[in-house]
Amino acid sequence: MVLCVWQLGNFIHYMATFVSGFVVGFTAVWQLALVTLAVVPLIAVIGGIHTITLAKLSSKSQDALSQA
């Protein structure tokens, strides 16, 4: 339960940072912020693939360690 609350707090913190960064970016240099916004989905997909790959490798590592 504590870990879940900690993760929720981090999620809210990172989302607030993300949104406020784009608000500042759009008010300062909107063209650059628009280009950055177009790249965000690509970064999210790559991050998701990376997370899935690391989870699989971690599982394999734990299985090998438990058999040793």
Buried (B, 14 or more C-beta within 10 A) or exposed (E): EEEEEEEEEEEEEEEEEEEEEBEEBBEEEEEEBEEBEEEEEEEEEEEEEEEEEEEEEEEEEEEEEEEE
